[in-house]
Amino acid sequence: MELIVIATLVMLFFLIELLFYKKLLLKRVEYSLSFSKTEAFEGDDMFVDEVIYNRKPVAMPWIKADIHASKFLEFANASSAIIDERRLVTSGFMLRGFQKTKRRWYMKCTRRGVFNIENATITCGDLLGLVTESKAIPINTTLTVYPGTIDINEIFFSSKDLMGEAIVKRFILDDPFIVKGTRDYIPGDAINKINWNATARYNRLMVKENDFTSKIGITALLNIQSAENEFNFVKDREVIEFGIKAISTIINRGFKEGMPVRFGSNGCTISNQSDMILTSVGTGQEHVLELLATLSNLHLKNIRSFELYLEKIEDEIRNTQVFIVTAYLNEAIIEVARRMQRKGNTLKFLVLDIYDESMIMPSDMEIFFMRRELENESA
């Protein structure tokens, strides 16, 4: 008789526990996730804050949160699984009644892009593991990661160094200014333009007065194609990602020198996949951040071949320094480039490939190749 009573009580306990948790498991449970900042650069470290709050008196024996993020956002000390380009990060909690817990993840931004965490999946269960329940919690938090930069003058070498000329230090990014004197400081002048010797001499703020060279702006053009006969999506993504860093470096140099800059590409952005890119010309931090945001949002997909793109925009490019970053050269690209030179532009190619003697090498243009490949061959 006693065994029957005990068994009945145990079964009654299981039944009450089952019905109780089935009704209350995810009731009054709040979850949120946020980035420590909304903008970062490739390679930056930052934090992700995860907060969960049990707003009821009943304890939560176990609860699991699955964060759906990009594989290019690396969470330190996290249990994660990568599927294609997505990363699933899992964290576990045990909450008392009315307990709030905050967890801070250390995260590294490994590649440029616009990353949106749309939701997280919350799963919880009872003490005995008899009941589980899940639901998706909307997050909708966005992080823009700007592309990193490289040391262009160290990574690329001039093709003229291989053609019998004396090897000299050729800088891809020339100094765009010629200093001609000093003038009084005007509010808005860059601090790095202050001439401290003249300031001490005249006892008032003086700045360097510069003459622009004949080429007063920078136009950075990216061929999104990693191969000549490549249509639609990019095949060699790493090559083009490196090219994006080269473009970012050129834009940043123009900004530091106060030069008008613009960016163009035969690719498109994720937010506008029907139009190729040619931004407006501008100066200042706000304009440059817009250009870098465009690079972050760049979709690895071409709309037209690069030569057709150059033909479309050539009449809009005048009296500027044109930098073309491309994985290959052909006669059609060279011909359009010559026409651009005749319109008063200077032009340099940065080729994202090894030097090849069979490649078209126009003597009237300067072409730079990847130095690291040359070093690997001679090693």
DAZI-V846664 format. One record per residue. N is the residue number from 1. RES is the residue in one small letter. PSI is psi in whole degrees, 0 to 359 (999 if undefined). OMEGA is omega as a letter, one per 30 degrees, with the letter a starting at -180 (* if undefined). Layout:
# DAZI-V846664
n->(N N)
res->(RES RES)
psi->(PSI PSI)
omega->(OMEGA OMEGA)
This chain:
# DAZI-V846664
n->(1 2 3 4 5 6 7 8 9 10 11 12 13 14 15 16 17 18 19 20 21 22 23 24 25 26 27 28 29 30 31 32 33 34 35 36 37 38 39 40 41 42 43 44 45 46 47 48 49 50 51 52 53 54 55 56 57 58 59 60 61 62 63 64 65 66 67 68 69 70 71 72 73 74 75 76 77 78 79 80 81 82 83 84 85 86 87 88 89 90 91 92 93 94 95 96 97 98 99 100 101 102 103 104 105 106 107 108 109 110 111 112 113 114 115 116 117 118 119 120 121 122 123 124 125 126 127 128 129 130 131 132 133 134 135 136 137 138 139 140 141 142 143 144 145 146 147 148 149 150 151 152 153 154 155 156 157 158 159 160 161 162 163 164 165 166 167 168 169 170 171 172 173 174 175 176 177 178 179 180 181 182 183 184 185 186 187 188 189 190 191 192 193 194 195 196 197 198 199 200 201 202 203 204 205 206 207 208 209 210 211 212 213 214 215 216 217 218 219 220 221 222 223 224 225 226 227 228 229 230 231 232 233 234 235 236 237 238 239 240 241 242 243 244 245 246 247 248 249 250 251 252 253 254 255 256 257 258 259 260 261 262 263 264 265 266 267 268 269 270 271 272 273 274 275 276 277 278 279 280 281 282 283 284 285 286 287 288 289 290 291 292 293 294 295 296 297 298 299 300 301 302 303 304 305 306 307 308 309 310 311 312 313 314 315 316 317 318 319 320 321 322 323 324 325 326 327 328 329 330 331 332 333 334 335 336 337 338 339 340 341 342 343 344 345 346 347 348 349 350 351 352 353 354 355 356 357 358 359 360 361 362 363 364 365 366 367 368 369 370 371 372 373 374 375 376 377 378 379)
res->(m e l i v i a t l v m l f f l i e l l f y k k l l l k r v e y s l s f s k t e a f e g d d m f v d e v i y n r k p v a m p w i k a d i h a s k f l e f a n a s s a i i d e r r l v t s g f m l r g f q k t k r r w y m k c t r r g v f n i e n a t i t c g d l l g l v t e s k a i p i n t t l t v y p g t i d i n e i f f s s k d l m g e a i v k r f i l d d p f i v k g t r d y i p g d a i n k i n w n a t a r y n r l m v k e n d f t s k i g i t a l l n i q s a e n e f n f v k d r e v i e f g i k a i s t i i n r g f k e g m p v r f g s n g c t i s n q s d m i l t s v g t g q e h v l e l l a t l s n l h l k n i r s f e l y l e k i e d e i r n t q v f i v t a y l n e a i i e v a r r m q r k g n t l k f l v l d i y d e s m i m p s d m e i f f m r r e l e n e s a)
psi->(317 321 323 318 315 314 321 318 318 314 322 321 313 319 316 316 319 311 322 308 328 329 330 356 301 12 133 40 123 142 138 157 137 150 149 341 160 348 140 172 154 129 350 152 143 189 154 125 127 125 131 138 121 102 35 161 346 132 152 104 320 145 138 136 126 117 128 104 183 150 345 3 106 120 124 144 37 147 111 156 140 126 115 244 19 147 131 113 127 135 150 149 160 122 135 174 136 28 138 133 135 132 133 120 138 128 145 134 107 348 151 157 172 112 126 122 107 321 167 150 123 127 132 166 172 178 326 357 20 335 132 150 142 153 154 130 120 134 301 55 139 140 126 121 114 150 151 181 168 167 90 316 341 328 328 147 153 141 336 340 349 11 28 355 163 136 119 167 105 123 129 316 98 157 118 355 151 121 128 352 203 161 171 147 137 133 129 342 143 143 324 358 355 131 101 327 314 325 316 323 318 354 32 159 126 146 157 134 126 146 128 145 176 341 103 16 172 130 116 118 132 124 112 348 132 352 157 316 40 126 146 248 149 135 312 86 324 322 313 325 323 321 324 322 322 317 316 320 316 316 316 322 317 320 315 330 2 21 148 135 154 164 143 155 152 6 196 175 160 326 343 91 13 344 141 175 131 104 173 164 138 173 173 163 319 317 316 321 327 318 316 325 324 318 321 324 4 131 134 71 133 148 318 168 155 322 322 325 314 320 324 325 354 327 345 355 108 144 52 164 118 124 118 117 118 153 348 165 149 174 323 319 316 319 316 322 321 319 324 323 322 345 14 12 151 153 136 139 136 107 125 53 171 159 134 123 336 351 148 127 80 132 344 9 151 129 134 137 167 118 324 327 322 319 323 323 325 348 999)
omega->(l l l l l l l l l l l l l a l l a a a a l a a a a l l l a a l l a l l l a l l l l a a l l a l a a a l a l a l a a l l a l l a l l a a a l l l l a l a l a l a l a l a a l l l a a l a a l a l l l l l a l l a l l a l l a l l l l a a l a a l l l l l a l a a l a a l a a l l l l l l l a l l l l l l l l l a a l a a l a l a l a a l l l l a l l a l l a l a a l a a l l l l l l l a l l a a l a l a l l l l a a l l a l l l l a l l l a l a l l l a a a l a a l l a a a a l a a l a a a l a l l l l l l l l l l l l l l l a a l a l a l a l l l l a l l a l a a a l a l a l l l l l a a l a l l l l l l l l a a l a a l l l l a a l l l l a a a a a a a l a l a l l l a l a l l a a l l a l l l l l l a l l l l a l l l a a a l l a a a a l a a a a l l a l a a a a l l l l a a a *)
